């Protein structure tokens, strides 16, 4: 995935505000995480997220993601 669509950015921003989980696929591995913020690192967009069970922090570079989906409740 080269970049997110405007609708995907809106959904991601809403998930950050509401602390809703997102599902991301990177190199064939699915992660379900709680996004904390969007930011830019070295000129590339990234998602700072936390694993909901372990509490581990993750930094997911958007250009490395194959898929992003907001998890429904």
CHARMM internal coordinates of N, CA and C (Angstrom, degrees):
IC EDIT
DIST 1 N 1 CA 1.4540
DIST 1 CA 1 C 1.5246
ANGL 1 N 1 CA 1 C 107.06
DIST 1 C 2 N 1.2827
ANGL 1 CA 1 C 2 N 116.41
DIHE 1 N 1 CA 1 C 2 N 118.67
DIST 2 N 2 CA 1.4622
ANGL 1 C 2 N 2 CA 120.68
DIHE 1 CA 1 C 2 N 2 CA -178.40
DIST 2 CA 2 C 1.5219
ANGL 2 N 2 CA 2 C 111.80
DIHE 1 C 2 N 2 CA 2 C -75.86
DIST 2 C 3 N 1.3154
ANGL 2 CA 2 C 3 N 116.57
DIHE 2 N 2 CA 2 C 3 N -42.12
DIST 3 N 3 CA 1.4599
ANGL 2 C 3 N 3 CA 120.26
DIHE 2 CA 2 C 3 N 3 CA 179.54
DIST 3 CA 3 C 1.5227
ANGL 3 N 3 CA 3 C 109.56
DIHE 2 C 3 N 3 CA 3 C -158.76
DIST 3 C 4 N 1.3054
ANGL 3 CA 3 C 4 N 115.38
DIHE 3 N 3 CA 3 C 4 N 161.99
DIST 4 N 4 CA 1.4630
ANGL 3 C 4 N 4 CA 120.77
DIHE 3 CA 3 C 4 N 4 CA 178.88
DIST 4 CA 4 C 1.5226
ANGL 4 N 4 CA 4 C 109.83
DIHE 3 C 4 N 4 CA 4 C -86.05
DIST 4 C 5 N 1.3201
ANGL 4 CA 4 C 5 N 115.74
DIHE 4 N 4 CA 4 C 5 N 149.39
DIST 5 N 5 CA 1.4599
ANGL 4 C 5 N 5 CA 120.42
DIHE 4 CA 4 C 5 N 5 CA 175.26
DIST 5 CA 5 C 1.5272
ANGL 5 N 5 CA 5 C 108.82
DIHE 4 C 5 N 5 CA 5 C -75.92
DIST 5 C 6 N 1.3354
ANGL 5 CA 5 C 6 N 117.45
DIHE 5 N 5 CA 5 C 6 N 163.37
DIST 6 N 6 CA 1.4708
ANGL 5 C 6 N 6 CA 119.13
DIHE 5 CA 5 C 6 N 6 CA 176.45
DIST 6 CA 6 C 1.5311
ANGL 6 N 6 CA 6 C 112.41
DIHE 5 C 6 N 6 CA 6 C -56.74
DIST 6 C 7 N 1.3273
ANGL 6 CA 6 C 7 N 117.93
DIHE 6 N 6 CA 6 C 7 N -38.08
DIST 7 N 7 CA 1.4657
ANGL 6 C 7 N 7 CA 121.02
DIHE 6 CA 6 C 7 N 7 CA 178.55
DIST 7 CA 7 C 1.5318
ANGL 7 N 7 CA 7 C 110.96
DIHE 6 C 7 N 7 CA 7 C -65.54
DIST 7 C 8 N 1.3345
ANGL 7 CA 7 C 8 N 116.98
DIHE 7 N 7 CA 7 C 8 N -37.92
DIST 8 N 8 CA 1.4580
ANGL 7 C 8 N 8 CA 120.19
DIHE 7 CA 7 C 8 N 8 CA 178.50
DIST 8 CA 8 C 1.5295
ANGL 8 N 8 CA 8 C 111.15
DIHE 7 C 8 N 8 CA 8 C -68.80
DIST 8 C 9 N 1.3434
ANGL 8 CA 8 C 9 N 117.03
DIHE 8 N 8 CA 8 C 9 N -38.17
DIST 9 N 9 CA 1.4622
ANGL 8 C 9 N 9 CA 119.47
DIHE 8 CA 8 C 9 N 9 CA 175.34
DIST 9 CA 9 C 1.5248
ANGL 9 N 9 CA 9 C 110.83
DIHE 8 C 9 N 9 CA 9 C -62.38
DIST 9 C 10 N 1.3266
ANGL 9 CA 9 C 10 N 116.96
DIHE 9 N 9 CA 9 C 10 N -43.39
DIST 10 N 10 CA 1.4624
ANGL 9 C 10 N 10 CA 120.35
DIHE 9 CA 9 C 10 N 10 CA 178.63
DIST 10 CA 10 C 1.5204
ANGL 10 N 10 CA 10 C 110.88
DIHE 9 C 10 N 10 CA 10 C -59.94
DIST 10 C 11 N 1.3348
ANGL 10 CA 10 C 11 N 116.17
DIHE 10 N 10 CA 10 C 11 N -45.33
DIST 11 N 11 CA 1.4658
ANGL 10 C 11 N 11 CA 120.29
DIHE 10 CA 10 C 11 N 11 CA -179.73
DIST 11 CA 11 C 1.5292
ANGL 11 N 11 CA 11 C 110.87
DIHE 10 C 11 N 11 CA 11 C -65.12
DIST 11 C 12 N 1.3245
ANGL 11 CA 11 C 12 N 117.06
DIHE 11 N 11 CA 11 C 12 N -39.75
DIST 12 N 12 CA 1.4594
ANGL 11 C 12 N 12 CA 120.88
DIHE 11 CA 11 C 12 N 12 CA 178.49
DIST 12 CA 12 C 1.5238
ANGL 12 N 12 CA 12 C 111.08
DIHE 11 C 12 N 12 CA 12 C -65.81
DIST 12 C 13 N 1.3199
ANGL 12 CA 12 C 13 N 117.45
DIHE 12 N 12 CA 12 C 13 N -43.87
DIST 13 N 13 CA 1.4636
ANGL 12 C 13 N 13 CA 120.77
DIHE 12 CA 12 C 13 N 13 CA 177.68
DIST 13 CA 13 C 1.5225
ANGL 13 N 13 CA 13 C 111.02
DIHE 12 C 13 N 13 CA 13 C -62.11
DIST 13 C 14 N 1.3264
ANGL 13 CA 13 C 14 N 117.61
DIHE 13 N 13 CA 13 C 14 N -39.33
DIST 14 N 14 CA 1.4658
ANGL 13 C 14 N 14 CA 121.47
DIHE 13 CA 13 C 14 N 14 CA 177.93
DIST 14 CA 14 C 1.5281
ANGL 14 N 14 CA 14 C 109.94
DIHE 13 C 14 N 14 CA 14 C -66.08
DIST 14 C 15 N 1.3392
ANGL 14 CA 14 C 15 N 118.19
DIHE 14 N 14 CA 14 C 15 N -38.68
DIST 15 N 15 CA 1.4669
ANGL 14 C 15 N 15 CA 121.61
DIHE 14 CA 14 C 15 N 15 CA 177.75
DIST 15 CA 15 C 1.5306
ANGL 15 N 15 CA 15 C 110.71
DIHE 14 C 15 N 15 CA 15 C -64.06
DIST 15 C 16 N 1.3299
ANGL 15 CA 15 C 16 N 117.22
DIHE 15 N 15 CA 15 C 16 N -37.49
DIST 16 N 16 CA 1.4615
ANGL 15 C 16 N 16 CA 120.54
DIHE 15 CA 15 C 16 N 16 CA 177.28
DIST 16 CA 16 C 1.5209
ANGL 16 N 16 CA 16 C 110.28
DIHE 15 C 16 N 16 CA 16 C -64.35
DIST 16 C 17 N 1.3166
ANGL 16 CA 16 C 17 N 116.53
DIHE 16 N 16 CA 16 C 17 N -46.93
DIST 17 N 17 CA 1.4663
ANGL 16 C 17 N 17 CA 120.96
DIHE 16 CA 16 C 17 N 17 CA -179.13
DIST 17 CA 17 C 1.5221
ANGL 17 N 17 CA 17 C 111.26
DIHE 16 C 17 N 17 CA 17 C -62.18
DIST 17 C 18 N 1.3393
ANGL 17 CA 17 C 18 N 116.25
DIHE 17 N 17 CA 17 C 18 N -44.06
DIST 18 N 18 CA 1.4711
ANGL 17 C 18 N 18 CA 121.38
DIHE 17 CA 17 C 18 N 18 CA -176.05
DIST 18 CA 18 C 1.5193
ANGL 18 N 18 CA 18 C 113.31
DIHE 17 C 18 N 18 CA 18 C -87.41
DIST 18 C 19 N 1.3562
ANGL 18 CA 18 C 19 N 117.76
DIHE 18 N 18 CA 18 C 19 N -2.22
DIST 19 N 19 CA 1.4663
ANGL 18 C 19 N 19 CA 122.44
DIHE 18 CA 18 C 19 N 19 CA -176.66
DIST 19 CA 19 C 1.5241
ANGL 19 N 19 CA 19 C 111.87
DIHE 18 C 19 N 19 CA 19 C 56.03
DIST 19 C 20 N 1.3443
ANGL 19 CA 19 C 20 N 115.35
DIHE 19 N 19 CA 19 C 20 N 42.02
DIST 20 N 20 CA 1.4614
ANGL 19 C 20 N 20 CA 121.73
DIHE 19 CA 19 C 20 N 20 CA 178.09
DIST 20 CA 20 C 1.5149
ANGL 20 N 20 CA 20 C 109.63
DIHE 19 C 20 N 20 CA 20 C -92.27
DIST 20 C 21 N 1.2896
ANGL 20 CA 20 C 21 N 116.16
DIHE 20 N 20 CA 20 C 21 N 148.77
DIST 21 N 21 CA 1.4592
ANGL 20 C 21 N 21 CA 121.25
DIHE 20 CA 20 C 21 N 21 CA -179.06
DIST 21 CA 21 C 1.5236
ANGL 21 N 21 CA 21 C 111.25
DIHE 20 C 21 N 21 CA 21 C -73.03
DIST 21 C 22 N 1.3267
ANGL 21 CA 21 C 22 N 114.22
DIHE 21 N 21 CA 21 C 22 N 149.44
DIST 22 N 22 CA 1.4546
ANGL 21 C 22 N 22 CA 120.42
DIHE 21 CA 21 C 22 N 22 CA 173.29
DIST 22 CA 22 C 1.5278
ANGL 22 N 22 CA 22 C 107.95
DIHE 21 C 22 N 22 CA 22 C -125.28
DIST 22 C 23 N 1.2987
ANGL 22 CA 22 C 23 N 115.43
DIHE 22 N 22 CA 22 C 23 N 154.14
DIST 23 N 23 CA 1.4556
ANGL 22 C 23 N 23 CA 122.41
DIHE 22 CA 22 C 23 N 23 CA 174.75
DIST 23 CA 23 C 1.5231
ANGL 23 N 23 CA 23 C 106.74
DIHE 22 C 23 N 23 CA 23 C -110.52
DIST 23 C 24 N 1.3186
ANGL 23 CA 23 C 24 N 116.15
DIHE 23 N 23 CA 23 C 24 N 126.08
DIST 24 N 24 CA 1.4612
ANGL 23 C 24 N 24 CA 120.37
DIHE 23 CA 23 C 24 N 24 CA 177.13
DIST 24 CA 24 C 1.5261
ANGL 24 N 24 CA 24 C 108.39
DIHE 23 C 24 N 24 CA 24 C -126.13
DIST 24 C 25 N 1.3114
ANGL 24 CA 24 C 25 N 115.57
DIHE 24 N 24 CA 24 C 25 N 145.11
DIST 25 N 25 CA 1.4662
ANGL 24 C 25 N 25 CA 121.49
DIHE 24 CA 24 C 25 N 25 CA 175.29
DIST 25 CA 25 C 1.5143
ANGL 25 N 25 CA 25 C 107.10
DIHE 24 C 25 N 25 CA 25 C -115.92
DIST 25 C 26 N 1.3433
ANGL 25 CA 25 C 26 N 114.34
DIHE 25 N 25 CA 25 C 26 N 126.41
DIST 26 N 26 CA 1.4603
ANGL 25 C 26 N 26 CA 120.92
DIHE 25 CA 25 C 26 N 26 CA 178.09
DIST 26 CA 26 C 1.5228
ANGL 26 N 26 CA 26 C 108.12
DIHE 25 C 26 N 26 CA 26 C -134.09
DIST 26 C 27 N 1.3146
ANGL 26 CA 26 C 27 N 116.10
DIHE 26 N 26 CA 26 C 27 N 119.71
DIST 27 N 27 CA 1.4698
ANGL 26 C 27 N 27 CA 122.45
DIHE 26 CA 26 C 27 N 27 CA -179.43
DIST 27 CA 27 C 1.5229
ANGL 27 N 27 CA 27 C 111.98
DIHE 26 C 27 N 27 CA 27 C 51.60
DIST 27 C 28 N 1.3378
ANGL 27 CA 27 C 28 N 116.62
DIHE 27 N 27 CA 27 C 28 N 41.24
DIST 28 N 28 CA 1.4552
ANGL 27 C 28 N 28 CA 121.67
DIHE 27 CA 27 C 28 N 28 CA 175.76
DIST 28 CA 28 C 1.5092
ANGL 28 N 28 CA 28 C 116.06
DIHE 27 C 28 N 28 CA 28 C 84.51
DIST 28 C 29 N 1.3266
ANGL 28 CA 28 C 29 N 118.40
DIHE 28 N 28 CA 28 C 29 N -2.59
DIST 29 N 29 CA 1.4594
ANGL 28 C 29 N 29 CA 122.13
DIHE 28 CA 28 C 29 N 29 CA 179.69
DIST 29 CA 29 C 1.5187
ANGL 29 N 29 CA 29 C 109.40
DIHE 28 C 29 N 29 CA 29 C -107.15
DIST 29 C 30 N 1.3268
ANGL 29 CA 29 C 30 N 115.89
DIHE 29 N 29 CA 29 C 30 N 130.14
DIST 30 N 30 CA 1.4652
ANGL 29 C 30 N 30 CA 120.17
DIHE 29 CA 29 C 30 N 30 CA 178.91
DIST 30 CA 30 C 1.5234
ANGL 30 N 30 CA 30 C 109.35
DIHE 29 C 30 N 30 CA 30 C -93.84
DIST 30 C 31 N 1.3217
ANGL 30 CA 30 C 31 N 115.11
DIHE 30 N 30 CA 30 C 31 N 134.59
DIST 31 N 31 CA 1.4532
ANGL 30 C 31 N 31 CA 122.39
DIHE 30 CA 30 C 31 N 31 CA 175.33
DIST 31 CA 31 C 1.5236
ANGL 31 N 31 CA 31 C 107.37
DIHE 30 C 31 N 31 CA 31 C -120.46
DIST 31 C 32 N 1.3241
ANGL 31 CA 31 C 32 N 117.73
DIHE 31 N 31 CA 31 C 32 N 133.97
DIST 32 N 32 CA 1.4543
ANGL 31 C 32 N 32 CA 121.72
DIHE 31 CA 31 C 32 N 32 CA 170.38
DIST 32 CA 32 C 1.5196
ANGL 32 N 32 CA 32 C 105.26
DIHE 31 C 32 N 32 CA 32 C -110.87
DIST 32 C 33 N 1.3244
ANGL 32 CA 32 C 33 N 115.53
DIHE 32 N 32 CA 32 C 33 N 115.86
DIST 33 N 33 CA 1.4628
ANGL 32 C 33 N 33 CA 121.49
DIHE 32 CA 32 C 33 N 33 CA -172.47
DIST 33 CA 33 C 1.5259
ANGL 33 N 33 CA 33 C 110.33
DIHE 32 C 33 N 33 CA 33 C -138.07
DIST 33 C 34 N 1.3173
ANGL 33 CA 33 C 34 N 114.87
DIHE 33 N 33 CA 33 C 34 N 166.86
DIST 34 N 34 CA 1.4646
ANGL 33 C 34 N 34 CA 121.78
DIHE 33 CA 33 C 34 N 34 CA 173.76
DIST 34 CA 34 C 1.5300
ANGL 34 N 34 CA 34 C 106.90
DIHE 33 C 34 N 34 CA 34 C -103.07
DIST 34 C 35 N 1.3317
ANGL 34 CA 34 C 35 N 117.82
DIHE 34 N 34 CA 34 C 35 N 115.19
DIST 35 N 35 CA 1.4674
ANGL 34 C 35 N 35 CA 119.30
DIHE 34 CA 34 C 35 N 35 CA -179.98
DIST 35 CA 35 C 1.5256
ANGL 35 N 35 CA 35 C 110.76
DIHE 34 C 35 N 35 CA 35 C -73.39
DIST 35 C 36 N 1.3173
ANGL 35 CA 35 C 36 N 116.37
DIHE 35 N 35 CA 35 C 36 N 138.36
DIST 36 N 36 CA 1.4624
ANGL 35 C 36 N 36 CA 121.60
DIHE 35 CA 35 C 36 N 36 CA -179.47
DIST 36 CA 36 C 1.5214
ANGL 36 N 36 CA 36 C 112.63
DIHE 35 C 36 N 36 CA 36 C -105.29
DIST 36 C 37 N 1.3503
ANGL 36 CA 36 C 37 N 116.07
DIHE 36 N 36 CA 36 C 37 N -37.70
DIST 37 N 37 CA 1.4570
ANGL 36 C 37 N 37 CA 119.27
DIHE 36 CA 36 C 37 N 37 CA 179.73
DIST 37 CA 37 C 1.5238
ANGL 37 N 37 CA 37 C 110.28
DIHE 36 C 37 N 37 CA 37 C -166.54
DIST 37 C 38 N 1.3196
ANGL 37 CA 37 C 38 N 114.54
DIHE 37 N 37 CA 37 C 38 N 158.93
DIST 38 N 38 CA 1.4600
ANGL 37 C 38 N 38 CA 123.13
DIHE 37 CA 37 C 38 N 38 CA 169.83
DIST 38 CA 38 C 1.5189
ANGL 38 N 38 CA 38 C 106.85
DIHE 37 C 38 N 38 CA 38 C -102.72
DIST 38 C 39 N 1.3111
ANGL 38 CA 38 C 39 N 117.15
DIHE 38 N 38 CA 38 C 39 N 140.15
DIST 39 N 39 CA 1.4632
ANGL 38 C 39 N 39 CA 119.32
DIHE 38 CA 38 C 39 N 39 CA 177.66
DIST 39 CA 39 C 1.5203
ANGL 39 N 39 CA 39 C 109.56
DIHE 38 C 39 N 39 CA 39 C -154.64
DIST 39 C 40 N 1.3163
ANGL 39 CA 39 C 40 N 116.37
DIHE 39 N 39 CA 39 C 40 N 173.24
DIST 40 N 40 CA 1.4567
ANGL 39 C 40 N 40 CA 122.22
DIHE 39 CA 39 C 40 N 40 CA 179.78
DIST 40 CA 40 C 1.5244
ANGL 40 N 40 CA 40 C 108.11
DIHE 39 C 40 N 40 CA 40 C -114.03
DIST 40 C 41 N 1.3436
ANGL 40 CA 40 C 41 N 115.35
DIHE 40 N 40 CA 40 C 41 N 128.80
DIST 41 N 41 CA 1.4701
ANGL 40 C 41 N 41 CA 121.51
DIHE 40 CA 40 C 41 N 41 CA 176.77
DIST 41 CA 41 C 1.5246
ANGL 41 N 41 CA 41 C 107.36
DIHE 40 C 41 N 41 CA 41 C -126.81
DIST 41 C 42 N 1.3024
ANGL 41 CA 41 C 42 N 115.89
DIHE 41 N 41 CA 41 C 42 N 123.43
DIST 42 N 42 CA 1.4731
ANGL 41 C 42 N 42 CA 121.37
DIHE 41 CA 41 C 42 N 42 CA -179.48
DIST 42 CA 42 C 1.5206
ANGL 42 N 42 CA 42 C 111.95
DIHE 41 C 42 N 42 CA 42 C 52.64
DIST 42 C 43 N 1.3318
ANGL 42 CA 42 C 43 N 116.29
DIHE 42 N 42 CA 42 C 43 N 38.98
DIST 43 N 43 CA 1.4537
ANGL 42 C 43 N 43 CA 121.27
DIHE 42 CA 42 C 43 N 43 CA 177.69
DIST 43 CA 43 C 1.5163
ANGL 43 N 43 CA 43 C 115.23
DIHE 42 C 43 N 43 CA 43 C 78.63
DIST 43 C 44 N 1.3403
ANGL 43 CA 43 C 44 N 117.69
DIHE 43 N 43 CA 43 C 44 N 6.37
DIST 44 N 44 CA 1.4613
ANGL 43 C 44 N 44 CA 121.27
DIHE 43 CA 43 C 44 N 44 CA -179.59
DIST 44 CA 44 C 1.5314
ANGL 44 N 44 CA 44 C 109.91
DIHE 43 C 44 N 44 CA 44 C -122.10
DIST 44 C 45 N 1.3353
ANGL 44 CA 44 C 45 N 114.97
DIHE 44 N 44 CA 44 C 45 N 141.84
DIST 45 N 45 CA 1.4654
ANGL 44 C 45 N 45 CA 119.98
DIHE 44 CA 44 C 45 N 45 CA -178.93
DIST 45 CA 45 C 1.5295
ANGL 45 N 45 CA 45 C 110.42
DIHE 44 C 45 N 45 CA 45 C -74.69
DIST 45 C 46 N 1.3304
ANGL 45 CA 45 C 46 N 114.45
DIHE 45 N 45 CA 45 C 46 N 144.44
DIST 46 N 46 CA 1.4589
ANGL 45 C 46 N 46 CA 120.56
DIHE 45 CA 45 C 46 N 46 CA -179.44
DIST 46 CA 46 C 1.5269
ANGL 46 N 46 CA 46 C 109.80
DIHE 45 C 46 N 46 CA 46 C -143.66
DIST 46 C 47 N 1.3141
ANGL 46 CA 46 C 47 N 114.66
DIHE 46 N 46 CA 46 C 47 N 158.22
DIST 47 N 47 CA 1.4623
ANGL 46 C 47 N 47 CA 122.43
DIHE 46 CA 46 C 47 N 47 CA 175.26
DIST 47 CA 47 C 1.5227
ANGL 47 N 47 CA 47 C 106.97
DIHE 46 C 47 N 47 CA 47 C -113.45
DIST 47 C 48 N 1.3184
ANGL 47 CA 47 C 48 N 116.79
DIHE 47 N 47 CA 47 C 48 N 124.06
DIST 48 N 48 CA 1.4595
ANGL 47 C 48 N 48 CA 120.72
DIHE 47 CA 47 C 48 N 48 CA 170.75
DIST 48 CA 48 C 1.5163
ANGL 48 N 48 CA 48 C 105.82
DIHE 47 C 48 N 48 CA 48 C -89.92
DIST 48 C 49 N 1.3244
ANGL 48 CA 48 C 49 N 117.38
DIHE 48 N 48 CA 48 C 49 N 127.15
DIST 49 N 49 CA 1.4611
ANGL 48 C 49 N 49 CA 121.39
DIHE 48 CA 48 C 49 N 49 CA -174.92
DIST 49 CA 49 C 1.5234
ANGL 49 N 49 CA 49 C 110.11
DIHE 48 C 49 N 49 CA 49 C -139.25
DIST 49 C 50 N 1.3238
ANGL 49 CA 49 C 50 N 114.71
DIHE 49 N 49 CA 49 C 50 N 165.73
DIST 50 N 50 CA 1.4638
ANGL 49 C 50 N 50 CA 121.52
DIHE 49 CA 49 C 50 N 50 CA 178.49
DIST 50 CA 50 C 1.5194
ANGL 50 N 50 CA 50 C 108.82
DIHE 49 C 50 N 50 CA 50 C -130.06
DIST 50 C 51 N 1.3200
ANGL 50 CA 50 C 51 N 116.15
DIHE 50 N 50 CA 50 C 51 N 136.04
DIST 51 N 51 CA 1.4608
ANGL 50 C 51 N 51 CA 120.63
DIHE 50 CA 50 C 51 N 51 CA 176.03
DIST 51 CA 51 C 1.5275
ANGL 51 N 51 CA 51 C 107.48
DIHE 50 C 51 N 51 CA 51 C -71.11
DIST 51 C 52 N 1.3350
ANGL 51 CA 51 C 52 N 118.68
DIHE 51 N 51 CA 51 C 52 N 126.85
DIST 52 N 52 CA 1.4656
ANGL 51 C 52 N 52 CA 120.47
DIHE 51 CA 51 C 52 N 52 CA -172.92
DIST 52 CA 52 C 1.5285
ANGL 52 N 52 CA 52 C 114.83
DIHE 51 C 52 N 52 CA 52 C -67.70
DIST 52 C 53 N 1.3186
ANGL 52 CA 52 C 53 N 118.67
DIHE 52 N 52 CA 52 C 53 N -23.62
DIST 53 N 53 CA 1.4591
ANGL 52 C 53 N 53 CA 120.80
DIHE 52 CA 52 C 53 N 53 CA -177.89
DIST 53 CA 53 C 1.5242
ANGL 53 N 53 CA 53 C 112.18
DIHE 52 C 53 N 53 CA 53 C -94.06
DIST 53 C 54 N 1.3242
ANGL 53 CA 53 C 54 N 116.66
DIHE 53 N 53 CA 53 C 54 N -47.49
DIST 54 N 54 CA 1.4708
ANGL 53 C 54 N 54 CA 120.42
DIHE 53 CA 53 C 54 N 54 CA -175.28
DIST 54 CA 54 C 1.5209
ANGL 54 N 54 CA 54 C 113.34
DIHE 53 C 54 N 54 CA 54 C -89.34
DIST 54 C 55 N 1.3371
ANGL 54 CA 54 C 55 N 116.71
DIHE 54 N 54 CA 54 C 55 N -22.61
DIST 55 N 55 CA 1.4588
ANGL 54 C 55 N 55 CA 120.27
DIHE 54 CA 54 C 55 N 55 CA -177.02
DIST 55 CA 55 C 1.5153
ANGL 55 N 55 CA 55 C 113.46
DIHE 54 C 55 N 55 CA 55 C 81.40
DIST 55 C 56 N 1.3341
ANGL 55 CA 55 C 56 N 117.94
DIHE 55 N 55 CA 55 C 56 N 3.87
DIST 56 N 56 CA 1.4604
ANGL 55 C 56 N 56 CA 121.45
DIHE 55 CA 55 C 56 N 56 CA 178.97
DIST 56 CA 56 C 1.5230
ANGL 56 N 56 CA 56 C 110.44
DIHE 55 C 56 N 56 CA 56 C -67.21
DIST 56 C 57 N 1.3317
ANGL 56 CA 56 C 57 N 115.86
DIHE 56 N 56 CA 56 C 57 N 139.57
DIST 57 N 57 CA 1.4585
ANGL 56 C 57 N 57 CA 121.59
DIHE 56 CA 56 C 57 N 57 CA 176.69
DIST 57 CA 57 C 1.5238
ANGL 57 N 57 CA 57 C 109.81
DIHE 56 C 57 N 57 CA 57 C -88.27
DIST 57 C 58 N 1.3391
ANGL 57 CA 57 C 58 N 116.02
DIHE 57 N 57 CA 57 C 58 N 141.84
DIST 58 N 58 CA 1.4524
ANGL 57 C 58 N 58 CA 122.57
DIHE 57 CA 57 C 58 N 58 CA 178.95
DIST 58 CA 58 C 1.5161
ANGL 58 N 58 CA 58 C 108.97
DIHE 57 C 58 N 58 CA 58 C -131.30
DIST 58 C 59 N 1.3025
ANGL 58 CA 58 C 59 N 116.73
DIHE 58 N 58 CA 58 C 59 N 145.68
DIST 59 N 59 CA 1.4536
ANGL 58 C 59 N 59 CA 121.79
DIHE 58 CA 58 C 59 N 59 CA 170.30
DIST 59 CA 59 C 1.5151
ANGL 59 N 59 CA 59 C 106.35
DIHE 58 C 59 N 59 CA 59 C -115.50
DIST 59 C 60 N 1.3231
ANGL 59 CA 59 C 60 N 116.37
DIHE 59 N 59 CA 59 C 60 N 118.89
DIST 60 N 60 CA 1.4579
ANGL 59 C 60 N 60 CA 122.54
DIHE 59 CA 59 C 60 N 60 CA -177.90
DIST 60 CA 60 C 1.5146
ANGL 60 N 60 CA 60 C 108.63
DIHE 59 C 60 N 60 CA 60 C -111.93
DIST 60 C 61 N 1.3222
ANGL 60 CA 60 C 61 N 116.60
DIHE 60 N 60 CA 60 C 61 N 115.71
DIST 61 N 61 CA 1.4544
ANGL 60 C 61 N 61 CA 121.25
DIHE 60 CA 60 C 61 N 61 CA 178.36
DIST 61 CA 61 C 1.5266
ANGL 61 N 61 CA 61 C 107.97
DIHE 60 C 61 N 61 CA 61 C -77.18
DIST 61 C 62 N 1.3193
ANGL 61 CA 61 C 62 N 117.47
DIHE 61 N 61 CA 61 C 62 N 126.23
DIST 62 N 62 CA 1.4627
ANGL 61 C 62 N 62 CA 121.68
DIHE 61 CA 61 C 62 N 62 CA -174.23
DIST 62 CA 62 C 1.5250
ANGL 62 N 62 CA 62 C 111.70
DIHE 61 C 62 N 62 CA 62 C -60.72
DIST 62 C 63 N 1.3207
ANGL 62 CA 62 C 63 N 118.45
DIHE 62 N 62 CA 62 C 63 N -37.10
DIST 63 N 63 CA 1.4658
ANGL 62 C 63 N 63 CA 119.68
DIHE 62 CA 62 C 63 N 63 CA -178.32
DIST 63 CA 63 C 1.5333
ANGL 63 N 63 CA 63 C 112.45
DIHE 62 C 63 N 63 CA 63 C -67.89
DIST 63 C 64 N 1.3284
ANGL 63 CA 63 C 64 N 118.31
DIHE 63 N 63 CA 63 C 64 N -16.07
DIST 64 N 64 CA 1.4620
ANGL 63 C 64 N 64 CA 122.09
DIHE 63 CA 63 C 64 N 64 CA 178.52
DIST 64 CA 64 C 1.5307
ANGL 64 N 64 CA 64 C 113.21
DIHE 63 C 64 N 64 CA 64 C -89.99
DIST 64 C 65 N 1.3251
ANGL 64 CA 64 C 65 N 117.50
DIHE 64 N 64 CA 64 C 65 N -10.26
DIST 65 N 65 CA 1.4590
ANGL 64 C 65 N 65 CA 120.68
DIHE 64 CA 64 C 65 N 65 CA -174.67
DIST 65 CA 65 C 1.5130
ANGL 65 N 65 CA 65 C 111.73
DIHE 64 C 65 N 65 CA 65 C -82.70
DIST 65 C 66 N 1.3249
ANGL 65 CA 65 C 66 N 115.63
DIHE 65 N 65 CA 65 C 66 N 138.72
DIST 66 N 66 CA 1.4596
ANGL 65 C 66 N 66 CA 121.62
DIHE 65 CA 65 C 66 N 66 CA 176.99
DIST 66 CA 66 C 1.5209
ANGL 66 N 66 CA 66 C 111.14
DIHE 65 C 66 N 66 CA 66 C -90.80
DIST 66 C 67 N 1.3376
ANGL 66 CA 66 C 67 N 116.35
DIHE 66 N 66 CA 66 C 67 N -28.36
DIST 67 N 67 CA 1.4593
ANGL 66 C 67 N 67 CA 120.58
DIHE 66 CA 66 C 67 N 67 CA -175.20
DIST 67 CA 67 C 1.5302
ANGL 67 N 67 CA 67 C 109.09
DIHE 66 C 67 N 67 CA 67 C -157.43
DIST 67 C 68 N 1.3311
ANGL 67 CA 67 C 68 N 116.39
DIHE 67 N 67 CA 67 C 68 N 142.80
DIST 68 N 68 CA 1.4609
ANGL 67 C 68 N 68 CA 123.03
DIHE 67 CA 67 C 68 N 68 CA 175.05
DIST 68 CA 68 C 1.5147
ANGL 68 N 68 CA 68 C 107.67
DIHE 67 C 68 N 68 CA 68 C -134.53
DIST 68 C 69 N 1.3372
ANGL 68 CA 68 C 69 N 116.44
DIHE 68 N 68 CA 68 C 69 N 130.58
DIST 69 N 69 CA 1.4576
ANGL 68 C 69 N 69 CA 120.42
DIHE 68 CA 68 C 69 N 69 CA 179.91
DIST 69 CA 69 C 1.5214
ANGL 69 N 69 CA 69 C 109.09
DIHE 68 C 69 N 69 CA 69 C -145.06
DIST 69 C 70 N 1.3222
ANGL 69 CA 69 C 70 N 116.21
DIHE 69 N 69 CA 69 C 70 N 139.33
DIST 70 N 70 CA 1.4525
ANGL 69 C 70 N 70 CA 121.70
DIHE 69 CA 69 C 70 N 70 CA 176.67
DIST 70 CA 70 C 1.5284
ANGL 70 N 70 CA 70 C 107.58
DIHE 69 C 70 N 70 CA 70 C -81.79
DIST 70 C 71 N 1.3324
ANGL 70 CA 70 C 71 N 117.05
DIHE 70 N 70 CA 70 C 71 N 131.05
DIST 71 N 71 CA 1.4579
ANGL 70 C 71 N 71 CA 121.04
DIHE 70 CA 70 C 71 N 71 CA -178.53
DIST 71 CA 71 C 1.5193
ANGL 71 N 71 CA 71 C 108.82
DIHE 70 C 71 N 71 CA 71 C -81.46
DIST 71 C 72 N 1.3373
ANGL 71 CA 71 C 72 N 116.04
DIHE 71 N 71 CA 71 C 72 N 127.69
DIST 72 N 72 CA 1.4599
ANGL 71 C 72 N 72 CA 120.99
DIHE 71 CA 71 C 72 N 72 CA 178.78
DIST 72 CA 72 C 1.5214
ANGL 72 N 72 CA 72 C 110.21
DIHE 71 C 72 N 72 CA 72 C -78.96
DIST 72 C 73 N 1.2933
ANGL 72 CA 72 C 73 N 115.58
DIHE 72 N 72 CA 72 C 73 N 150.74
DIST 73 N 73 CA 1.4732
ANGL 72 C 73 N 73 CA 121.09
DIHE 72 CA 72 C 73 N 73 CA 179.20
DIST 73 CA 73 C 1.4822
ANGL 73 N 73 CA 73 C 109.89
DIHE 72 C 73 N 73 CA 73 C -88.85
END
COOR INIT
IC SEED 1 N 1 CA 1 C
IC BUILD
